[in-house]
Amino acid sequence: MCCLFGLVDYKNCFTARQKEKLIRVLSVECEERGTDATGVAYVEKGGIKICKKPLPAHKIKFKFISNPKIIMGHTRMTTQGNEKFNYNNHPFLSEKLNFALAHNGVIYNDRDLRKSENLPETKVETDSFIAVQLLEKERTLNFDSLKTMTEKIMGSFCFTILGKNNKLYIVKGDNPMAVYDFGGFYIYASTNEILSKALIKLGIKMPYDEIKLSCEDMLKIDERGEIEKGSFDITNILLREYQYLRGYGFGCRGYSFCDIDEECDFENEYYKDIVDYAKNVGFSEEDINSLLDMGYDFLDIEELLYEPDMMEYYLNILEKDKFLS
């Protein structure tokens, strides 16, 4: 439960100082989905530069001396990997391929993949880092390597990846993403609501086109604003995720397949994370339990929490059902 955000200034519409203000306002709006850490990545002198700290966005001021064309950002709500160790925070740097990666979501099978893919051990504890390692194993960053990576992981995700060649990739899984094209620049964030609030505070009233993305879509935007689209196959992801959940657990609440203590521990941690985030956006643990009791799973509830109006709508339906029964 984090937030992705960023800017692609393909017609040089903003000065470096204006970009600092834009990114600050946008990142602060993204705090509703994560205050544990904040970071940005951009290209400087032909390489990736990453600035990140274990602080909420409103406590950080980013400086862009080189006036970068593309800025990729992330605000974090910790699920795995202590944010106090800054190497656990996003964006992550690939030293082998010189790209930065940020992730919104939860990857369940990172430890299994590290073993099955014979990936090197790392001090990074965050589940998201497995995506960096899988891409490094492919030895290149393109649609094909991204497709291979996404079809191996299980969980919820939306990725943004910035290469040293100043090309931004957006890989849209089942987590939200909003991208607006203003005719000279793109601005993106994890939800339309966050993006709309930021635009109002920035005083940007220009017309825009929204670039619609569906689950399984990949987008590549270069520094000239040109877009290429690709896709990946979600069939295997859904199948493996179903087998994973049925075979190993989420058995502590309503299922009977919990054979491995580690998976039960994961469920308990995920439940705590869901409840903590729910409280941050105005919902109670009782609300979460009501949805679980009605058959919603953690992924369903996580998605509802991203859209508070929808969450409220479903809870109202549950209350009506209780009253009528």
C-alpha positions as CSV (number, residue, x, y, z in Angstrom):
1,M,0.0,0.0,0.0
2,C,2.2,2.7,-1.4
3,C,2.0,5.4,-4.0
4,L,3.7,6.0,-7.3
5,F,4.0,9.4,-8.8
6,G,6.0,11.3,-11.3
7,L,6.5,13.8,-14.2
8,V,7.7,13.5,-17.8
9,D,8.4,17.0,-19.1
10,Y,8.8,16.2,-22.8
11,K,8.5,19.8,-24.1
12,N,10.6,21.5,-21.4
13,C,7.5,23.2,-19.9
14,F,9.0,23.6,-16.4
15,T,12.2,25.0,-14.8
16,A,14.0,23.0,-12.2
17,R,12.5,25.2,-9.5
18,Q,9.0,24.6,-10.8
19,K,9.6,20.9,-10.9
20,E,10.7,21.0,-7.3
21,K,7.4,22.6,-6.3
22,L,5.4,20.2,-8.5
23,I,7.1,17.1,-7.1
24,R,6.7,18.4,-3.6
25,V,3.0,19.0,-3.9
26,L,2.4,15.7,-5.7
27,S,4.4,13.7,-3.2
28,V,2.7,15.3,-0.2
29,E,-0.7,14.3,-1.7
30,C,0.6,10.8,-2.0
31,E,1.2,10.6,1.7
32,E,-2.3,9.3,2.2
33,R,-1.0,6.0,0.9
34,G,2.4,6.0,2.7
35,T,4.4,8.1,5.1
36,D,7.2,5.8,6.1
37,A,9.6,6.8,3.4
38,T,9.8,9.0,0.3
39,G,12.1,8.8,-2.7
40,V,12.6,10.0,-6.3
41,A,14.8,8.9,-9.2
42,Y,15.9,10.7,-12.3
43,V,18.7,10.7,-14.9
44,E,21.7,12.9,-14.3
45,K,24.9,12.9,-16.4
46,G,23.9,9.7,-18.1
47,G,23.2,7.7,-15.0
48,I,20.4,7.1,-12.5
49,K,20.4,9.4,-9.4
50,I,18.2,8.3,-6.5
51,C,17.3,10.5,-3.5
52,K,15.3,8.8,-0.7
53,K,14.8,9.1,3.0
54,P,12.8,7.3,5.7
55,L,10.6,10.4,6.1
56,P,7.1,11.5,5.0
57,A,7.1,13.6,1.9
58,H,6.2,16.9,3.6
59,K,9.5,16.7,5.5
60,I,11.7,16.4,2.4
61,K,12.7,19.0,-0.2
62,F,14.1,17.7,-3.4
63,K,16.6,19.7,-5.5
64,F,16.9,19.2,-9.2
65,I,20.0,21.1,-10.3
66,S,20.1,19.4,-13.7
67,N,16.4,20.0,-14.5
68,P,15.7,16.3,-15.4
69,K,13.2,15.5,-18.1
70,I,11.7,12.6,-16.1
71,I,11.2,12.3,-12.4
72,M,9.9,9.0,-10.9
73,G,8.7,9.0,-7.3
74,H,7.4,6.8,-4.5
75,T,5.9,7.2,-1.0
76,R,6.0,4.1,1.1
77,M,3.9,2.3,3.7
78,T,6.1,-0.4,5.0
79,T,4.9,-4.0,4.6
80,Q,8.3,-5.9,4.5
81,G,11.7,-4.5,5.3
82,N,12.4,-1.9,8.0
83,E,12.1,1.6,6.5
84,K,14.7,2.9,8.9
85,F,17.3,1.1,6.8
86,N,17.2,3.3,3.7
87,Y,18.2,0.5,1.4
88,N,14.8,-1.1,2.0
89,N,13.1,2.0,0.6
90,H,12.0,2.8,-3.0
91,P,13.1,3.5,-5.6
92,F,15.6,0.7,-5.9
93,L,18.8,1.0,-8.0
94,S,20.0,-1.7,-10.3
95,E,23.7,-1.3,-10.3
96,K,24.1,-3.9,-13.1
97,L,21.7,-2.3,-15.6
98,N,21.6,1.2,-14.2
99,F,17.8,1.6,-13.8
100,A,15.5,2.6,-10.9
101,L,12.4,0.6,-9.9
102,A,9.5,1.5,-7.7
103,H,6.6,-0.8,-6.8
104,N,3.1,-0.4,-5.3
105,G,1.7,-3.6,-4.0
106,V,2.8,-6.8,-2.3
107,I,4.8,-9.7,-3.7
108,Y,4.2,-13.0,-2.0
109,N,6.7,-15.3,-3.6
110,D,9.9,-13.3,-3.4
111,R,11.7,-15.8,-1.1
112,D,10.6,-18.7,-3.3
113,L,11.8,-17.0,-6.4
114,R,15.2,-16.2,-4.9
115,K,15.7,-19.9,-4.4
116,S,14.1,-21.2,-7.6
117,E,15.8,-18.6,-9.8
118,N,19.2,-19.0,-8.0
119,L,19.3,-15.3,-7.3
120,P,22.0,-13.8,-5.1
121,E,21.4,-13.0,-1.4
122,T,20.9,-9.3,-0.7
123,K,20.7,-7.1,2.4
124,V,17.5,-5.6,1.0
125,E,14.6,-7.1,2.8
126,T,11.7,-5.5,0.8
127,D,9.7,-7.9,-1.3
128,S,9.8,-5.5,-4.2
129,F,13.5,-5.9,-4.8
130,I,12.9,-9.3,-6.3
131,A,11.7,-7.5,-9.4
132,V,15.1,-5.8,-9.7
133,Q,16.9,-9.1,-9.4
134,L,14.7,-10.8,-12.0
135,L,15.3,-8.0,-14.5
136,E,19.0,-8.1,-13.9
137,K,18.9,-11.9,-14.6
138,E,17.5,-11.0,-18.0
139,R,20.5,-8.7,-18.6
140,T,18.4,-6.0,-20.3
141,L,15.5,-3.6,-19.7
142,N,12.8,-3.8,-22.3
143,F,9.3,-5.1,-22.8
144,D,10.5,-8.7,-23.1
145,S,12.4,-8.7,-19.8
146,L,9.5,-6.9,-18.0
147,K,7.1,-9.5,-19.4
148,T,9.3,-12.3,-18.1
149,M,9.6,-10.7,-14.6
150,T,5.9,-10.0,-14.2
151,E,4.8,-13.5,-15.3
152,K,7.0,-15.0,-12.5
153,I,5.8,-12.9,-9.5
154,M,2.7,-13.5,-7.5
155,G,0.8,-10.7,-5.8
156,S,-0.5,-7.2,-6.4
157,F,1.5,-4.7,-8.3
158,C,2.1,-1.7,-10.4
159,F,5.7,-0.9,-11.3
160,T,7.5,2.1,-12.6
161,I,11.0,1.7,-14.0
162,L,13.3,4.5,-15.2
163,G,16.3,3.5,-17.4
164,K,19.5,5.4,-17.8
165,N,18.4,6.2,-21.4
166,N,15.6,8.4,-19.9
167,K,12.8,6.0,-20.8
168,L,10.1,5.4,-18.2
169,Y,8.2,2.1,-18.1
170,I,4.8,1.7,-16.4
171,V,3.8,-1.9,-15.8
172,K,0.1,-2.0,-14.7
173,G,-1.0,-5.1,-12.8
174,D,-4.1,-5.0,-10.6
175,N,-3.0,-1.9,-8.6
176,P,-4.3,1.5,-9.7
177,M,-2.5,4.0,-11.9
178,A,-3.6,7.4,-13.4
179,V,-1.6,9.1,-16.2
180,Y,-2.5,12.5,-17.6
181,D,-1.1,14.0,-20.8
182,F,-1.2,17.8,-20.9
183,G,0.3,18.1,-24.4
184,G,3.7,19.0,-23.2
185,F,4.1,16.9,-20.1
186,Y,2.7,13.9,-18.4
187,I,1.9,13.7,-14.7
188,Y,1.0,10.4,-13.1
189,A,0.0,9.1,-9.6
190,S,-1.4,5.9,-8.2
191,T,-5.0,7.2,-8.2
192,N,-7.1,9.8,-10.0
193,E,-8.1,11.3,-6.7
194,I,-4.5,12.0,-5.6
195,L,-3.7,13.5,-9.0
196,S,-6.8,15.7,-9.1
197,K,-6.0,17.1,-5.6
198,A,-2.4,17.8,-6.6
199,L,-3.4,19.6,-9.8
200,I,-5.8,21.9,-7.9
201,K,-3.1,22.8,-5.4
202,L,-0.6,23.4,-8.2
203,G,-3.2,25.6,-10.1
204,I,-2.8,23.5,-13.3
205,K,-6.1,23.9,-15.1
206,M,-5.1,22.9,-18.6
207,P,-7.1,20.3,-20.5
208,Y,-5.5,16.8,-20.6
209,D,-6.0,13.4,-22.0
210,E,-6.1,10.5,-19.6
211,I,-4.1,7.5,-20.8
212,K,-6.2,4.5,-19.9
213,L,-4.3,1.5,-18.6
214,S,-5.7,-2.0,-17.9
215,C,-4.3,-4.8,-15.9
216,E,-1.6,-6.5,-18.2
217,D,-0.7,-3.2,-19.9
218,M,2.9,-1.9,-20.2
219,L,3.8,1.6,-21.3
220,K,7.1,3.1,-22.3
221,I,7.5,6.9,-22.4
222,D,10.7,8.5,-23.7
223,E,12.0,12.0,-23.0
224,R,10.3,13.2,-26.2
225,G,6.9,12.1,-25.0
226,E,6.6,9.3,-27.5
227,I,4.7,6.2,-26.2
228,E,5.0,2.5,-27.0
229,K,2.7,-0.1,-25.5
230,G,3.2,-3.7,-24.7
231,S,1.4,-6.3,-22.6
232,F,2.0,-9.3,-20.4
233,D,0.0,-12.5,-19.8
234,I,-1.8,-12.5,-16.4
235,T,-3.3,-16.0,-16.9
236,N,-0.3,-17.7,-15.2
237,I,-0.2,-15.1,-12.5
238,L,-3.8,-15.6,-11.6
239,L,-3.5,-19.4,-11.7
240,R,-0.4,-19.5,-9.6
241,E,-1.8,-17.1,-7.1
242,Y,-4.9,-19.2,-6.8
243,Q,-2.9,-22.3,-6.2
244,Y,-0.6,-20.4,-3.8
245,L,-3.5,-19.1,-1.7
246,R,-5.4,-22.4,-1.7
247,G,-2.4,-24.6,-1.2
248,Y,-0.6,-22.7,1.5
249,G,-3.0,-20.6,3.3
250,F,-4.8,-17.7,4.3
251,G,-6.1,-20.6,6.3
252,C,-6.2,-18.7,9.6
253,R,-9.5,-17.1,8.6
254,G,-12.0,-19.2,6.8
255,Y,-9.7,-21.6,4.9
256,S,-8.5,-25.1,5.8
257,F,-5.3,-25.3,3.9
258,C,-2.8,-23.6,6.2
259,D,0.0,-26.2,6.5
260,I,3.1,-23.9,6.8
261,D,3.6,-21.7,9.8
262,E,5.5,-19.1,7.7
263,E,2.5,-18.6,5.5
264,C,0.2,-18.2,8.5
265,D,2.6,-15.6,9.8
266,F,2.5,-13.8,6.5
267,E,-1.3,-13.7,6.7
268,N,-1.2,-12.3,10.2
269,E,1.2,-9.6,9.1
270,Y,-0.8,-8.7,6.0
271,Y,-3.9,-8.5,8.2
272,K,-2.2,-6.1,10.6
273,D,-1.0,-4.0,7.6
274,I,-4.5,-3.8,6.2
275,V,-5.9,-2.8,9.5
276,D,-3.2,-0.1,10.1
277,Y,-3.8,1.4,6.7
278,A,-7.6,1.3,7.1
279,K,-7.3,3.3,10.3
280,N,-5.1,5.9,8.5
281,V,-7.9,6.5,5.9
282,G,-10.8,6.5,8.4
283,F,-12.0,2.8,8.6
284,S,-11.9,0.5,11.7
285,E,-10.7,-3.0,12.3
286,E,-14.4,-4.0,12.6
287,D,-15.0,-2.7,9.1
288,I,-12.2,-5.0,7.8
289,N,-13.5,-8.0,9.7
290,S,-17.0,-7.4,8.4
291,L,-15.7,-7.6,4.8
292,L,-13.6,-10.7,5.6
293,D,-16.6,-12.4,7.1
294,M,-18.7,-11.6,4.0
295,G,-16.1,-13.4,1.8
296,Y,-13.9,-10.6,0.6
297,D,-10.2,-11.5,0.6
298,F,-7.2,-9.3,1.5
299,L,-6.6,-8.3,-2.1
300,D,-10.2,-7.2,-2.5
301,I,-10.1,-5.1,0.6
302,E,-6.7,-3.6,-0.3
303,E,-8.2,-2.4,-3.6
304,L,-11.3,-1.0,-1.8
305,L,-9.1,0.9,0.6
306,Y,-7.4,2.6,-2.4
307,E,-10.9,4.0,-3.3
308,P,-12.4,5.2,0.0
309,D,-15.8,6.1,-1.6
310,M,-16.1,2.5,-2.9
311,M,-15.1,1.2,0.5
312,E,-17.8,3.3,2.1
313,Y,-20.3,2.1,-0.5
314,Y,-19.7,-1.6,0.2
315,L,-19.8,-1.1,4.0
316,N,-23.1,0.6,3.7
317,I,-24.5,-2.3,1.7
318,L,-23.3,-4.6,4.5
319,E,-25.0,-2.5,7.1
320,K,-28.3,-2.6,5.2
321,D,-28.0,-6.4,4.8
322,K,-27.5,-6.7,8.6
323,F,-30.5,-4.5,9.3
324,L,-32.8,-6.3,6.9
325,S,-31.7,-9.7,8.3
